[in-house]
Amino acid sequence: MQNLEIRIPHIMRKLRRGPSVMLPKDVGMIVSYTCLGRDSLVVDAGAGTGFNAIMLGRIAKKVVSYERREDFAKLAAENVKSLGMKNVKVKNADIMDGIEEKDLDLITLDMPESEKAVPLAHAALKEGGYCVGYLPNVEQAKEFFLEAQKSFREVFMLENMVREYEVRDFGVRPKHVGLMHTAYLVFARK
């Protein structure tokens, strides 16, 4: 595959990588469908490298990112600090122990068994707020979707595929390689 780093936002290229990251194509879908804005309050669970929290923090008023693994929480916090972001906080905590923040506009769940956090998310969101699951396989997406249907008024699932093109003098065509599936996104609106 050609240098995929070119398609990572320029501010993210200098950050340290660790666990897999949520890519711009998926973050863009989250921002678009939840109408995230400059007054939005966000909780992100499964901080990993901190990419999602950082990208959301460039738009939202405040982002708090929960990460239960100490090594990942430290990495995410270092990445946030390296960009000088004051509105993004990384907590070394398990969201399953409770969500301190309330009246949230958005909660993103990018972690194993995230369907178990759906009731906690529902309780922490304000009316009209969204819980979004980032789910790598369809079985996880199904479990999340069915759990969300129990308490949320609007639930839908999307997959976002991006195909890059070769542009040449003698023809334009899709590249032979690409980043198609990354995860399913399940949106649940309170």
FENGI-V93087 format. One record per pair of residues at least 12 apart in sequence whose ideal C-beta (glycine too) atoms are under 8 Angstrom apart, sorted by the first residue. I is the first residue (numbers start at 1). J is the second residue. Records with the same first field share a line. If there is no record, write none. Layout:
I->J + J
This chain:
1->177
2->175 + 177
4->179
7->24 + 164
8->23 + 24
9->24 + 55
11->54 + 83
12->51 + 54 + 55
14->82
15->49 + 50 + 51 + 54 + 79 + 82 + 83
16->49 + 75 + 78 + 79
17->49
18->48 + 49 + 71 + 72 + 75
19->48 + 49 + 72
20->48
21->48 + 49 + 51 + 52
22->48 + 51 + 52 + 55 + 110 + 134 + 182 + 183
23->179 + 182
24->55
25->160 + 162 + 179 + 182
26->134 + 160 + 182 + 183 + 185
27->51 + 52 + 55 + 56
29->158 + 160 + 185
30->56 + 106 + 108 + 132 + 185
31->56 + 59
33->130 + 132 + 158 + 187
34->105 + 106 + 130 + 132 + 187
36->56 + 59 + 60 + 105 + 106
37->59 + 60
38->59 + 60 + 61
39->61 + 105
40->59 + 60 + 61 + 105 + 106
41->60 + 61 + 62 + 101 + 103 + 104 + 105 + 106
42->56 + 57 + 60 + 62 + 63 + 64 + 104 + 105 + 106 + 107 + 108
43->63 + 64 + 65 + 66 + 95 + 99 + 101 + 104 + 106 + 107 + 108 + 121 + 124
44->56 + 63 + 64 + 65 + 66 + 107 + 108 + 110
45->65 + 66 + 67 + 95 + 107 + 108 + 109 + 110 + 111 + 114 + 117
46->66 + 67 + 108 + 109 + 110 + 111 + 114 + 134
47->65 + 66 + 67 + 72 + 73 + 76 + 90
48->67 + 72 + 76 + 110
49->72 + 75 + 76 + 79
50->65 + 75 + 76 + 77 + 79 + 80 + 88 + 90
51->79
52->65 + 108 + 110 + 134
53->65 + 76 + 80 + 88 + 90
54->79 + 80 + 83 + 85 + 88
56->106 + 108
57->80 + 85 + 87 + 88
58->85
60->87 + 105 + 106
61->87
62->87 + 88 + 89
63->87 + 88 + 89
64->88 + 89 + 91 + 101
65->88 + 89 + 90 + 91
66->91 + 93 + 94 + 95 + 99
67->90 + 91 + 92 + 93
68->92 + 93 + 94 + 95 + 111
69->92
70->92
73->90 + 91 + 92
74->92
76->90
77->90
95->109 + 111 + 117 + 120
96->116 + 117 + 120
98->120
99->120 + 121 + 123 + 124
101->124
102->124
103->124 + 125 + 126 + 129
104->124 + 125 + 126 + 129
105->125 + 126 + 129 + 130
106->125 + 129 + 130 + 131 + 132
107->121 + 124 + 125 + 129 + 130 + 131 + 132
108->131 + 132 + 133 + 134
109->121 + 131 + 132 + 133 + 134 + 144
110->133 + 134
114->133 + 134 + 135 + 140 + 144
115->133 + 140 + 143 + 144 + 146 + 147 + 148
116->147
118->131 + 133 + 144 + 147 + 148 + 150 + 151 + 188
119->147 + 151
121->188
122->151 + 152 + 188 + 190
125->190
126->190
127->190
128->189 + 190
129->189 + 190
130->187 + 188 + 189 + 190
131->148 + 152 + 187 + 188 + 190
132->185 + 186 + 187 + 188
133->148 + 184 + 185 + 186 + 188
134->183 + 185
135->183 + 184 + 185 + 186
136->182 + 183 + 184
137->184
138->184
140->184
141->157 + 184 + 186
144->186
145->157 + 186
148->186 + 188
151->190
152->188 + 189 + 190
153->189 + 190
154->187 + 188 + 189
155->186 + 187 + 188 + 189
156->186 + 187
157->184 + 185 + 186 + 187
158->184 + 185 + 187
159->181 + 183 + 184 + 185
160->182 + 185
161->180 + 181
162->178 + 179 + 180
163->175 + 178 + 180
164->178
